[in-house]
């Protein structure tokens, strides 16, 4: 029986609320239902498509691709998820978030197709919203579409679109209840975005064998870090060399963190693989890497104290965060606001960063999937060996940050990390510039 609404929602929030009620599960792996609705809608692309999968580095990779291609004069569309503050952030057209009215119209088209001929198809929130975003992109006269996989690859809704080039970033343990319990199983799921005869860039320096095996099995055009392309450099500049192309004297990407060089290397490999269809100049590469921006990826906000924002939410990304924090230099005290989902390997995350943290501010988050601040505190206490460290619990990220500001001296640093909800909770009213009360005497 169809449940097509007599009156369709008029706002984006109302559509998103509608999407949350349609399917019994938040995540339901599989492409059959999404394909049916996409076919009814006639969604397809005539421009080149780049699909990006991986555990960490997907968002950075998509944004660097976008930045370089825009510098080269191309009309870009980029789909990433989740969002930090507003849903519209999930689709950027020509570098700007999509307008809500365009999404609202697309949601209505998905709903009509979903319920066409009384043959209703049940869609999850992610599947429904993905179809709406793909529909907007397909109608936007793009020169290139960049699609970030939400979860896994093989059975993710994004994978209904045939990519001209696939990029697989770092692979580590995350979402194991859906993707498998080890890197080989997870790698197989990520490898599902590959296509026969099409380039696939693997920027993970030590990829699971399952990724390499799948590329061989389906005869994809494998571009492997350390084999088909490589990087070199010193403290001032770096260079890239790959099949038939070199870049030298490049400034380091504007996105901070040692891990970003690996992501940038994969980006240049993808652009080299597509150079017949999307040629870019060396100057576009230089300018694109120099001006790339992505909130919440080791984002350092100057102030007193310094503020660091990072959506590290699994052990692999937290290890990178810890290394990046360690490389920042000396701060008298490091304060941390932390909130995360309950299904993460929270103890491993805490262990990796705990030696660097003096004061913890654990926060509740506005979703039932989150671990409570009290439970986070208990997990931290169970593994903490630092007698001089302190911890407290707070109702939301803003209150946790305020508590940290109240306790901090101007020379300290405050780190906010964990879930997108944690960092987004700090950014919802704009990027804060901190001014601690404990100003030193003149």
C-alpha positions as CSV (number, residue, x, y, z in Angstrom):
1,X,0.0,0.0,0.0
2,X,1.3,3.4,-0.9
3,X,2.0,6.1,1.7
4,X,2.5,9.0,-0.7
5,X,1.7,12.1,1.3
6,X,-1.4,14.2,0.5
7,X,0.6,17.3,1.2
8,X,4.3,17.3,0.7
9,X,6.7,18.9,3.2
10,X,7.5,22.5,2.4
11,X,10.8,22.8,4.3
12,X,14.1,20.9,4.2
13,X,13.8,20.0,7.9
14,X,10.4,18.6,7.3
15,X,11.6,16.5,4.4
16,X,14.5,15.2,6.5
17,X,12.1,14.3,9.3
18,X,10.0,12.4,6.7
19,X,13.1,10.5,5.5
20,X,13.9,9.4,9.0
21,X,10.5,7.6,9.3
22,X,10.4,5.6,6.1
23,X,12.6,2.6,6.9
24,X,13.0,0.4,10.0
25,X,16.8,0.7,9.9
26,X,19.2,3.6,9.9
27,X,21.5,1.6,7.6
28,X,20.4,-1.2,5.3
29,X,23.2,-2.3,3.0
30,X,22.2,-3.0,-0.6
31,X,21.6,-1.3,-3.9
32,X,18.4,-2.9,-5.2
33,X,15.9,-0.5,-3.7
34,X,18.0,2.6,-4.6
35,X,18.5,1.4,-8.2
36,X,14.7,1.0,-8.7
37,X,14.0,4.6,-7.6
38,X,17.0,6.0,-9.5
39,X,15.8,4.3,-12.7
40,X,12.3,5.7,-12.3
41,X,13.9,9.2,-11.9
42,X,16.3,8.7,-14.8
43,X,19.3,9.9,-12.8
44,X,22.5,9.8,-14.8
45,X,25.7,11.8,-15.6
46,X,27.2,12.7,-18.9
47,X,30.3,14.3,-17.2
48,X,33.2,12.5,-15.7
49,X,32.5,11.0,-12.2
50,X,35.1,10.5,-9.5
51,X,34.0,8.3,-6.6
52,X,36.0,8.3,-3.4
53,X,35.9,5.6,-0.7
54,X,38.1,4.9,2.4
55,X,38.1,4.9,6.2
56,X,39.8,8.3,6.6
57,X,40.8,11.0,4.2
58,X,37.7,10.9,1.9
59,X,36.5,14.4,2.6
60,X,40.0,15.9,2.3
61,X,40.5,14.0,-1.0
62,X,37.2,15.2,-2.4
63,X,37.9,18.8,-1.4
64,X,41.4,18.9,-2.9
65,X,40.0,17.5,-6.2
66,X,37.4,20.2,-6.1
67,X,39.8,22.9,-5.4
68,X,42.2,22.0,-8.2
69,X,39.5,21.4,-10.8
70,X,37.8,24.7,-9.9
71,X,41.2,26.5,-10.4
72,X,41.3,24.8,-13.8
73,X,38.0,26.4,-14.7
74,X,35.7,23.4,-14.4
75,X,32.1,23.4,-13.0
76,X,32.3,21.1,-10.0
77,X,29.7,19.3,-7.9
78,X,30.8,17.5,-4.7
79,X,28.7,15.2,-2.5
80,X,30.1,14.5,0.9
81,X,28.6,13.3,4.2
82,X,27.9,13.8,7.0
83,X,27.5,17.5,7.4
84,X,28.9,19.6,10.3
85,X,26.2,22.2,10.8
86,X,23.6,22.4,7.9
87,X,22.4,19.6,5.7
88,X,23.1,21.8,2.6
89,X,26.8,21.4,3.2
90,X,26.5,17.8,1.8
91,X,26.3,19.2,-1.8
92,X,28.7,21.9,-3.0
93,X,28.1,23.3,-6.5
94,X,30.9,25.5,-7.7
95,X,32.3,25.5,-4.2
96,X,29.1,26.8,-2.5
97,X,26.5,24.8,-0.5
98,X,23.4,23.9,-2.5
99,X,20.3,26.1,-2.0
100,X,17.6,24.5,0.1
101,X,14.8,25.1,-2.5
102,X,16.7,23.0,-5.0
103,X,17.0,20.2,-2.5
104,X,13.3,20.5,-1.5
105,X,12.3,20.1,-5.2
106,X,14.6,17.1,-5.5
107,X,13.2,15.4,-2.4
108,X,9.7,15.8,-3.9
109,X,10.8,14.1,-7.1
110,X,12.3,11.2,-5.1
111,X,9.1,10.8,-3.1
112,X,7.0,10.7,-6.3
113,X,9.3,8.1,-7.9
114,X,9.5,6.1,-4.7
115,X,5.7,5.7,-4.6
116,X,5.2,5.5,-8.4
117,X,2.3,3.2,-9.6
118,X,1.6,2.2,-6.0
119,X,4.8,0.2,-6.1
120,X,6.3,1.8,-3.0
121,X,10.0,1.4,-2.3
122,X,11.3,1.8,1.3
123,X,14.4,4.0,1.5
124,X,16.7,4.9,4.4
125,X,17.4,8.5,5.3
126,X,20.8,8.2,3.6
127,X,19.4,6.5,0.5
128,X,16.6,9.0,0.1
129,X,18.8,12.1,0.6
130,X,21.5,10.6,-1.7
131,X,19.1,10.2,-4.5
132,X,17.9,13.8,-4.0
133,X,21.5,15.1,-4.1
134,X,22.4,13.0,-7.2
135,X,19.3,14.4,-8.9
136,X,20.3,18.0,-8.2
137,X,23.8,17.3,-9.4
138,X,22.6,15.6,-12.6
139,X,20.5,18.7,-13.4
140,X,23.3,21.2,-12.8
141,X,25.3,21.1,-16.1
142,X,28.5,20.0,-14.3
143,X,31.9,19.4,-15.9
144,X,32.8,16.9,-13.2
145,X,31.0,15.1,-10.3
146,X,32.9,14.1,-7.2
147,X,31.1,11.6,-5.0
148,X,32.2,10.5,-1.5
149,X,31.0,7.1,-0.4
150,X,29.1,7.2,2.9
151,X,29.8,3.7,4.2
152,X,31.9,1.0,2.7
153,X,31.6,1.1,-1.1
154,X,30.2,-2.0,-2.7
155,X,26.7,-1.6,-1.2
156,X,26.7,2.1,-0.6
157,X,24.0,4.1,-2.4
158,X,26.6,6.2,-4.2
159,X,27.8,3.1,-6.0
160,X,24.7,3.1,-8.3
161,X,26.6,5.7,-10.3
162,X,29.3,4.4,-12.7
163,X,32.6,6.2,-11.9
164,X,35.2,7.1,-14.5
165,X,37.8,7.0,-11.8
166,X,37.7,5.5,-8.3
167,X,39.9,6.6,-5.4
168,X,40.4,4.5,-2.3
169,X,42.0,6.4,0.6
170,X,43.4,4.9,3.9
171,X,41.6,1.8,5.1
172,X,41.3,0.9,8.8
173,X,38.9,-0.6,11.3
174,X,35.6,1.3,11.5
175,X,31.9,0.4,11.0
176,X,32.9,-3.2,11.6
177,X,29.3,-4.4,12.3
178,X,28.5,-3.6,8.6
179,X,31.9,-4.0,6.8
180,X,33.7,-6.9,8.6
181,X,36.0,-7.4,11.5
182,X,39.4,-6.9,9.8
183,X,41.1,-4.7,7.2
184,X,40.9,-7.4,4.5
185,X,37.1,-7.6,4.8
186,X,36.7,-3.8,5.0
187,X,39.1,-3.4,2.0
188,X,36.9,-5.8,-0.1
189,X,33.9,-3.6,0.6
190,X,35.8,-0.4,-0.4
191,X,37.1,-2.1,-3.5
192,X,33.5,-2.4,-4.7
193,X,33.7,1.1,-6.3
194,X,36.2,-0.2,-8.8
195,X,35.1,-0.7,-12.4
196,X,36.6,-2.9,-15.2
197,X,39.1,-1.0,-17.4
198,X,38.7,2.2,-15.4
199,X,41.4,3.8,-13.3
200,X,41.4,3.1,-9.5
201,X,43.8,5.1,-7.4
202,X,44.8,3.4,-4.1
203,X,46.5,6.1,-1.9
204,X,46.8,3.9,1.2
205,X,50.6,3.1,1.3
206,X,49.9,-0.3,2.7
207,X,46.5,-1.4,1.3
208,X,44.8,-4.7,2.2
209,X,45.6,-7.5,-0.2
210,X,41.8,-7.8,-0.9
211,X,41.9,-4.4,-2.6
212,X,44.8,-5.3,-4.9
213,X,43.3,-8.7,-5.6
214,X,39.9,-7.2,-6.6
215,X,41.6,-4.8,-9.0
216,X,43.3,-7.7,-10.6
217,X,40.2,-9.9,-10.7
218,X,38.0,-7.3,-12.5
219,X,40.9,-5.9,-14.6
220,X,40.7,-2.4,-13.2
221,X,43.5,0.1,-14.1
222,X,45.3,0.1,-10.7
223,X,47.3,3.2,-9.7
224,X,49.1,2.2,-6.4
225,X,50.9,4.6,-4.1
226,X,54.6,3.7,-4.0
227,X,54.4,1.8,-7.3
228,X,52.6,3.8,-9.9
229,X,53.1,7.2,-8.2
230,X,55.2,8.5,-5.4
231,X,56.1,11.7,-3.4
232,X,59.4,13.2,-2.3
233,X,60.2,16.4,-0.5
234,X,61.8,18.4,2.3
235,X,60.4,20.8,4.9
236,X,59.8,23.5,2.4
237,X,58.3,21.8,-0.6
238,X,57.3,18.4,-2.2
239,X,57.1,16.7,-5.5
240,X,54.9,14.1,-7.2
241,X,55.9,11.6,-9.9
242,X,53.5,9.2,-11.7
243,X,52.9,7.7,-15.0
244,X,54.2,10.1,-17.6
245,X,53.9,13.2,-15.4
246,X,55.9,15.0,-12.7
247,X,55.2,18.0,-10.4
248,X,58.0,19.6,-8.5
249,X,58.4,22.4,-6.1
250,X,54.8,22.2,-4.8
251,X,53.8,24.0,-1.6
252,X,52.3,21.6,1.0
253,X,48.5,21.4,1.0
254,X,46.8,24.1,3.0
255,X,45.0,21.3,4.9
256,X,47.2,20.6,7.9
257,X,48.5,17.3,9.1
258,X,51.1,14.8,7.8
259,X,48.4,12.5,6.4
260,X,47.3,15.1,3.9
261,X,50.3,14.5,1.7
262,X,49.2,11.0,1.1
263,X,45.7,12.3,0.2
264,X,47.2,14.9,-2.1
265,X,49.3,12.3,-3.8
266,X,46.1,10.2,-4.6
267,X,44.4,13.4,-5.9
268,X,47.2,14.0,-8.4
269,X,47.2,10.4,-9.5
270,X,43.4,10.6,-10.2
271,X,43.8,13.9,-12.1
272,X,46.6,12.3,-14.1
273,X,44.5,9.2,-14.9
274,X,41.7,11.5,-16.2
275,X,43.9,14.1,-18.0
276,X,42.5,13.2,-21.4
277,X,39.0,14.3,-20.2
278,X,39.9,16.8,-17.5
279,X,43.2,18.4,-18.3
280,X,44.6,20.6,-15.5
281,X,47.7,22.8,-15.6
282,X,50.5,22.7,-13.1
283,X,49.4,26.2,-12.0
284,X,45.9,24.9,-11.2
285,X,47.5,22.2,-9.1
286,X,49.6,24.7,-7.2
287,X,46.8,27.1,-6.6
288,X,44.3,24.4,-5.8
289,X,46.4,22.8,-3.1
290,X,47.4,26.2,-1.7
291,X,43.9,27.5,-1.2
292,X,42.0,24.3,-0.2
293,X,39.8,24.6,2.9
294,X,37.9,22.0,4.8
295,X,36.4,22.8,8.3
296,X,37.0,20.3,11.1
297,X,40.1,18.6,9.6
298,X,42.9,19.5,12.0
299,X,41.6,23.0,11.7
300,X,43.7,25.4,13.8
301,X,41.9,28.6,14.9
302,X,44.3,31.3,16.2
303,X,43.3,32.8,19.5
304,X,44.1,32.8,23.2
305,X,44.1,29.9,23.7
306,X,44.6,28.2,20.3
307,X,41.6,26.1,19.2
308,X,42.0,22.9,17.3
309,X,39.0,21.2,15.6
310,X,39.1,17.7,14.2
311,X,36.5,15.1,13.3
312,X,38.8,12.2,14.2
313,X,36.3,9.5,15.3
314,X,38.1,6.2,14.9
315,X,41.4,4.9,16.2
316,X,43.3,5.4,12.9
317,X,42.3,9.1,12.6
318,X,42.8,9.7,16.3
319,X,46.4,8.3,16.0
320,X,46.9,10.9,13.2
321,X,45.4,13.6,15.4
322,X,47.8,12.7,18.2
323,X,50.8,12.9,15.9
324,X,49.7,16.2,14.5
325,X,49.1,17.6,18.0
326,X,52.5,16.4,19.1
327,X,54.1,18.2,16.2
328,X,52.5,21.6,17.1
329,X,55.1,22.4,19.8
330,X,54.8,23.2,23.5
331,X,51.6,24.3,25.2
332,X,51.4,24.5,29.0
333,X,48.1,22.7,29.2
334,X,46.0,20.8,26.6
335,X,42.3,20.8,27.2
336,X,40.1,18.4,25.2
337,X,36.3,18.5,24.4
338,X,35.3,15.0,23.3
339,X,32.0,13.4,22.3
340,X,31.6,10.3,20.1
341,X,29.2,7.6,18.9
342,X,28.7,4.6,21.1
343,X,29.6,2.0,18.4
344,X,33.2,3.3,18.1
345,X,36.3,1.7,19.6
346,X,36.3,4.4,22.3
347,X,39.0,2.9,24.6
348,X,41.5,2.6,21.7
349,X,40.8,6.2,20.8
350,X,41.3,7.4,24.4
351,X,44.5,5.4,24.8
352,X,46.1,6.9,21.7
353,X,45.6,10.5,22.7
354,X,45.6,10.3,26.5
355,X,49.3,11.0,27.1
356,X,48.9,14.5,25.4
357,X,45.8,15.6,27.3
358,X,45.8,17.3,30.7
359,X,42.1,18.2,31.1
360,X,39.1,16.3,29.5
361,X,35.6,17.7,29.0
362,X,33.3,14.9,28.0
363,X,30.1,15.9,26.3
364,X,26.7,14.5,25.5
365,X,25.5,14.8,21.9
366,X,22.0,15.3,20.4
367,X,21.6,11.8,19.0
368,X,20.6,8.5,20.4
369,X,23.6,6.8,18.7
370,X,26.1,8.8,20.9
371,X,27.8,7.5,24.0
372,X,26.9,9.6,27.1
373,X,29.4,11.9,28.7
374,X,29.2,9.9,31.9
375,X,30.0,6.7,30.0
376,X,32.9,8.3,28.3
377,X,34.2,9.5,31.6
378,X,34.0,6.0,33.0
379,X,35.9,4.5,30.0
380,X,38.5,7.2,30.4
381,X,38.9,6.5,34.1
382,X,39.3,2.8,33.5
383,X,42.4,3.3,31.3
384,X,43.8,6.5,32.6
385,X,47.3,6.3,34.3
386,X,48.0,10.0,34.6
387,X,47.4,11.2,38.2
388,X,47.6,14.8,37.2
389,X,44.9,14.7,34.5
390,X,41.3,15.8,35.3
391,X,37.9,15.2,33.6
392,X,34.4,16.5,33.8
393,X,31.1,15.9,32.0
394,X,28.9,18.4,30.1
395,X,25.4,18.5,28.5
396,X,26.6,19.7,25.1
397,X,29.7,20.7,23.2
398,X,29.2,24.5,23.7
399,X,29.0,24.0,27.5
400,X,32.0,21.8,27.4
401,X,34.0,24.4,25.4
402,X,32.9,27.2,27.8
403,X,34.2,25.1,30.7
404,X,37.5,24.6,29.0
405,X,37.8,28.4,28.2
406,X,37.0,29.2,31.8
407,X,39.8,26.9,33.0
408,X,42.4,27.8,30.3
409,X,45.3,30.3,30.3
410,X,45.9,32.2,27.0
411,X,49.0,30.1,26.2
412,X,47.1,26.8,26.4
413,X,45.3,25.0,23.6
414,X,41.8,23.6,23.5
415,X,41.2,20.6,21.2
416,X,37.6,19.6,20.1
417,X,37.4,16.2,18.5
418,X,35.3,13.1,17.9
419,X,32.0,13.0,16.1
420,X,30.8,15.5,13.5
421,X,28.2,16.4,16.1
422,X,30.9,17.4,18.5
423,X,32.8,19.7,16.1
424,X,29.5,20.8,14.5
425,X,28.2,21.8,17.9
426,X,31.1,24.3,18.2
427,X,30.8,25.6,14.6
428,X,27.0,26.1,14.6
429,X,27.2,29.8,15.2
430,X,30.4,30.3,13.2
431,X,34.1,29.8,14.0
432,X,34.8,30.9,17.5
433,X,37.8,33.1,18.3
434,X,38.8,32.3,21.9
435,X,39.8,34.9,24.5
436,X,40.7,33.4,27.8
437,X,40.0,35.3,31.0
438,X,43.3,34.5,32.6
439,X,45.3,37.2,30.8
440,X,48.9,37.5,32.0
441,X,50.1,40.5,33.9
442,X,51.8,43.2,31.9
